[in-house]
């Protein structure tokens, strides 16, 4: 079931048009649910908190080894990276 969700999310993101010059700067193309799925694909663990900034979702993840990391997801492109990198 999770595999199907991830596959559908991936297809949705691939079919989402790239942000063009005519797209308003603050237009959100990636939902909170999509952002969480993207983070869980790359960083396994429990989602502790999700906060929305202007351009990013800031997601706290409790990893299996007990470490808590903060991951940023661009709400326009879906790009995922650890905070501080």
N, C-alpha and C positions, 0 to 999 in steps of 0.2 A: 504493500500500500504506500509506504513512504517512497519507494523507488518510483512509483507512478507519479506521485506528487512532484518529486524532484525533476522527473523527465518533463512533465507538463510545464513546470516553472521555467526550465531551461528553454523549452520551445517558445514560451511566451516572451522571454527576454530576448531571444534571437530574432523574433519577429517584430519586436518593438522598434520603431524607427529611431535612428540616431538623432540626437539633439541637434537641430539645425539653427541657423542664425535667426530664424523667425520665431523660435520657441522662446517663450518668456523665461527669464532666468530662474524664477522660483517655482516653475511647474514641476510637480512631483510625478515621476513616471513609475517609480518602484514603490509598491505598498509596504507597510510594516511587515505583513505576513511574508512577502517575497524576500524582504531583507533578512528576516529570521531564517528562512529556508537557505538562503545563500550562505549565511554565517555557519549554519549547522553542517553544510556540505564541507566547509573548509576547516572548521574548528569544532571538534566534537566536544560536547559538554552540555550543561544545563544553562539555559538562558535565565539570567538573574534579573536583568533590568534593560529596558529599552527607552532611550530618550531621543527626542527629535530636535535637531538643530536646524538652522536655515537650509543647509545643503546636505547634511548627513544624518543618518540614524546612528546613534552611539549605543552599542549593545555590549553589555557586560556578560561574560561567559565564565561559568565555573567549570574548569576542566577536571578530568578524572583524577589528576594528581593533586588536586586541591588548590591549584593556582587560579586566580581570577584575572582574566585579561579583558581589555576593552578593544572592541573591533568597530571600525567605521565602515558604513555602507553609504556610498553616494546615492542620494535618492533620485537622481536623474539618470545615471548610467548603470547603477548596480555594482560598481567596482567595490571590492572588499579589501580592506587591509587593516592590520593591527595598528592601534593608536601608538604614535611615537615612531613609526617607521615610514 
